Amino acid sequence: MRLIATLLFLLVPILGVWTFWIAPEHGWWFPKSVSSYGADIDRLFYIILWMVGITFVATEVILAWCIFRYGRKDPSKAAFTHGNHTLEMVWTAVPAVLLLFIAFSQMKVWADVKFGDSFPKDGRFTIDEPIGEVWASQFDWRVRYPDEDGNLEGADVIEKAFEFTVPLGEPVVFNLRSRDVLHSFFVPNFRLKQDAVPGMVIPVWFQADEPGEYDLICAELCGWGHYKMAGRVRVLPADEYDAWLAAEREALYANGTEELEEDE
Amino acid sequence: MRHPVRLAPALLLVAGVVTGCENPTPPGLTYSLNANIVENEESDLYNEDLAGDRTAQAQLAGALEMLFGSPTGPGYLLPEEWIDDEYNPSWGDAELTDDQWSELVEDNARALKWQLEGIAQGNFEAVVPPREAFDLQEAWYDYVADWQELRSEVELGEAEQSELDALASEITEEGTAMFEEWYPSLRESAEMYRQQCWHCHGADGGGNGSTADFLSPRPRDYRRGIFKFTALDNKARPRRDDLYRILEEGIYGSAMPSFKRFSKAQLNGLVDYVRLLAIRGETEILLSTEYDSEIGGFPIDVVMQTYLDVWAKWDVAWDEFISYDGEVPRIDEESIAHGRELFMDAKTANCFSCHGEDGRGGGVSAFEARALNDEIQAELDVIDAALVDAKKHAGGIAKDEKHKQQRHLALAKVERLEKRRFDLVNERVKDDWGNEIEPRDLTRGTFRFGRRPIDLFRRVYAGINGTPMPSHSSLKGPDGERLLTDEDLWDIVHYVRSLAVRELEHAPERGDEGAHGI
């Protein structure tokens, strides 16, 4: 019985490690990282995963060992101990060091991704001249691109629903805004997640290094239709992006006859 | 093991998990009769004869099932002349243009990437069609069954091995085509509708799904065949493209989201199914008005004629398409000024009467009672007189118990009258579906049908179906000429666009409120 209980408890770390082990080949792991800072964020994740993983396995093994070692029926009275100063110092100091390590090791990445001062300054999109705005609302994404004069308030602004088209391989800065409640702009492939807060204009940046279409989802429960806020980010090579934007500018002044031609 | 009773909770838990995992019966698998016809006495569609006649109701439901099938097996009944013409509206893909069709095939290659990759690698068992694609699933699993059987045999001779290889290469070729050219059947689209649309729009498109009550504006009731946002004149029934556009772009400012994340095939299928629900609902309404309690029932020729009448309405769409021959005029100060003049002119465009002088939607005509309706004015006079009387009794200091009670009653009466008066004066305009609506606040820049100039032009030109927004192209002067030319309409569009932009200029600057680098 003691052996069965021990093995049962040992199953927990074994199955736990096994699920992580086989996850990538079943497509249960992270989607491919395609942004410039995605690898840095993944690195932080793996540091924490290893720390937690080792601690988890060690704890579980000690637990199983205790069950095996002390699990037999013993009629004698339990011994009384009054703490162990060294042991307590160790289990306070070690986690403290680990926590401080986590806290300090993430600071640079966080600053690079989130701090306005460290936003890219050389590209054609900067914090003062963003590519456009992304508006979140219940339950909608609207991307607004400025008109040819760079004016985001003009009549010729381009507005796209649920689709954010961006150029490849250059830093893209945009302003994130919300019309009603909290939303969160989340592109798993970019390792980018930023809350949209009503009343605030939040600059966000990323650089996509692979062309393609990536899921854009809302990561902050915003109401019953939260799950419907599924859009996509399209990453196009820079020249295709320019051509696309020019075509959109032209399409703004469509007179409807192009649909007739399509039908014939 | 000595105490089997101890196992009982564990067994119960396992049993609970097993039964809990079983799929519940999917909802929305039956159509029901339009409640506005048979239940809702306040509706304009209410039919007293039909409401009291269960047999006739069953006959109506039967007729509709004959024409349109059920949610699990939807499809149009084909009259003989359609069969002769080889016309079948159940095949939505037949109505696509060549361009649309090749776009759709290209898009399938993107949307069904995993399946196509699996086929290309010969890994047929890993290929799983989309979950709503019943017919594709059936066809695919049937198709690979022989291959699977042959492969599972323990020992393969040389001849068998080469047969297997031949089969595999055939499947690779034909299977790729099967997935790339997938176009959902109505049955598959109905399942997709249940997954994505049903919870707002209801099983039969009545705009009465379980989430509908929490939404403002309410989801569209398709069953009148009226769709607000089309590119068509004369209240024509929508084209497939009109419905497709709504699915793709959503309706900004309402709860209708964009469904861009789905493939073109899936969205086209949804358009087919929504059209079926709309035609079905319209046939239902028309049949209910044809119902004659003396004859009883619905004779087959009446049913068929009604069916064809409704279809005739849906066939004219492209003839009513609005486009503008020539380049869309650009916005300038002069046209804005002229547009404003027309906006404020009660004799021509008369926009301000509903949208207000400031364009914020608070015009006098937005309230029904203010439209100086004699009947309402008469009731208001009676209420005002009664109020004066009641207020007289409600005042003063009570001398005794009886007086106190009288005063109490008078106060209650005052309250009642004032409420009625408030409701009368503030009664809002309603749309065809019976929902209170407000004229759009044009300064917000949220235009439901789209914000391109041509979208706004179409709204001014043709009006908005089912609402008091009128067509301005059909206004005629005394000599029969158009009161507002296309150029006038463009000027109004320009003024409306300028309203929205001006509002945006007042939006707070980023520096005022934005917090950089949080």
Interface residues (C-beta under 8 A of the other chain):
Chain A: K114 F115 G116 D117 I127 Q138 F139 D140 W141 R142 E153 G154 A155 E159 A161 F162 E163 N175 G199 M200 V201 I202 P203 E213 D215 W224 G225 K228 M229 A230 G231 R232 A251 L252 Y253 A254 N255 G256 T257 E259 L260 E262 D263
Chain B: T97 D99 Q100 R110 T211 F214 A231 D241 E248 E249 G250 Y252 A255 P257 S258 K260 R261 W318 F321 I322 S323 Y324 D325 G326 E327 V328 R330 I331 R451 R452 P453 I454 R458 R497 S498 A500 V501 L504 E505 A507 R510 E513 G514 A515 H516 G517 I518
